[in-house]
Amino acid sequence: MIRWVGMALAFGGCLLLGGRGAWRLHLRETALRQAAEDMEELARRLGWNAPPLPQLLAGLGQGDGPLAPACRHCLAALEQVDRPPFGVVWRQGIALCTDLPPPGIEALEQAGGLLGQYDPAAQQAGLGLLAERLRTLAAQAEEQRQRMSRVYWVAGGAAGLLLVILLA
Amino acid sequence: MEDWKAFDQAAGCLPGALRLGALALPEQVRSRCEELHLRAGRQMTWSDPAGEQPVMLRGNPLTVGEEELRLVVELATRSSLHAALEGLRQGYVTLSGGHRLGLCGQVATEGGQIRGFRHLSSADLRIARQRQGIGAHLLSQLQKNGALASTLILSPPGFGKTTLLRELVRTLSTGAGALRVGLMDQRGEVAALCQGVPQLDVGHCTDVLEGCPKGVGLMLLLRGMNPQVLAVDEITAPEDVEALMQAAGCGVTLLATAHGWSREDLLRRPLYRTLWQEKLFSHLLLIRMEGGQRQYQVERLL
């Protein structure tokens, strides 16, 4: 009886490991889509009344989206007297967004050079392009998820079966 | 706010060593310093009516770099150049507390309008202070038929026009018999609103409109706030004069400031000649500097 339970647990564990890999791909894709929406939201707010950065970033900082850690970091830094230029602060913040894959982080780092510049319209245009880039990355991530999640599930199941055979 | 505290607040927009140098100045100097001057590749200096002196940190002069000037603007605008664009196009940023950071350098223009600064070469941090008590005795001289007369405050830049206007407004709208004052504070230097609350005392019965062009703002104040006195800082454009003439026709008393040395100086300039011809102001309040001290002189025009 104990052996059967052990085999079931081993199989379930391997399957879960495969599922976890697939779930992480799903999270990456969702984070990229959400980040694209956040960029569009920032562009909308800039177009509406061009608020100062602390006000602009406050909304995203309060949420639990993928950019929330970056916004919270920037909001805290903007209150400091001794701080580096905003571009550096933003890059430090983006590095805290662990839900995002490296290409997303790389793309988002560019926003640090856009936000807070002279022309709100140019900022809006730049954020719009960034949102497009993130959507492209999200589409690639979706494709990868569809392809790889099956691989993860099958690999997890196969490893589980192998373990069951070995235990049997 | 004590004089040195105003200085410390303004110096908060300086980065690293520059701030440390400014804050290391003796309290007596911080109390009387009116401006801090930052010029790329040169020493940071402070000035009062007597002149400019270098700011030293541990015995060494502080040389300003262009990167530091950029950081000053970043700190002053909280990294939001777009939110301070109107002021930047006119070469200044107003800081929390009403302090003003004037800027110079190579500008990028479009259609004859400044889009931004390519390179910064100088910044001038002017410290805003309250001088409570200086307006009370002047108000008694600004009367006509028992009521406050429309008055133009005149002096060259840096002589304290804005400070005097703030004090006159505060005195007028405080205490028994206070008047309702509509304050058109386009640059945010007179009242320095922060989330709607004036950071500098402009009295209990003063309604402040900030950031709005004077032409639009004066009419808005007249229609919406029913002021008895309209106060406006720095008449510099024909639209400002036009708006003042419209407001004067509505029966309110005007308090305004302008750059100039004297009555003759006003008459020479076409912009102010109109004010003169239309008899908008019945008194002229001149600020002079004698031996490092400000002297106030009232002249009747009508």
Chai-1 contact restraints between the chains, C-beta under 6 A:
chainA,res_idxA,chainB,res_idxB,connection_type,confidence,min_distance_angstrom,max_distance_angstrom,comment,restraint_id
A,A50,B,H82,contact,1.0,0.0,6.0,A-B,restraint_1
A,A50,B,A83,contact,1.0,0.0,6.0,A-B,restraint_2
A,P52,B,R78,contact,1.0,0.0,6.0,A-B,restraint_3
A,P52,B,S80,contact,1.0,0.0,6.0,A-B,restraint_4
A,P52,B,A83,contact,1.0,0.0,6.0,A-B,restraint_5
A,L53,B,S79,contact,1.0,0.0,6.0,A-B,restraint_6
A,L53,B,S80,contact,1.0,0.0,6.0,A-B,restraint_7
A,P54,B,R78,contact,1.0,0.0,6.0,A-B,restraint_8
A,L78,B,R78,contact,1.0,0.0,6.0,A-B,restraint_9
A,V81,B,G12,contact,1.0,0.0,6.0,A-B,restraint_10
A,P85,B,E74,contact,1.0,0.0,6.0,A-B,restraint_11
A,F86,B,S79,contact,1.0,0.0,6.0,A-B,restraint_12
A,G116,B,S79,contact,1.0,0.0,6.0,A-B,restraint_13
A,G116,B,S80,contact,1.0,0.0,6.0,A-B,restraint_14
A,G116,B,L81,contact,1.0,0.0,6.0,A-B,restraint_15
A,Q117,B,L81,contact,1.0,0.0,6.0,A-B,restraint_16
A,Y118,B,L81,contact,1.0,0.0,6.0,A-B,restraint_17
A,Y118,B,G116,contact,1.0,0.0,6.0,A-B,restraint_18
A,P120,B,H82,contact,1.0,0.0,6.0,A-B,restraint_19
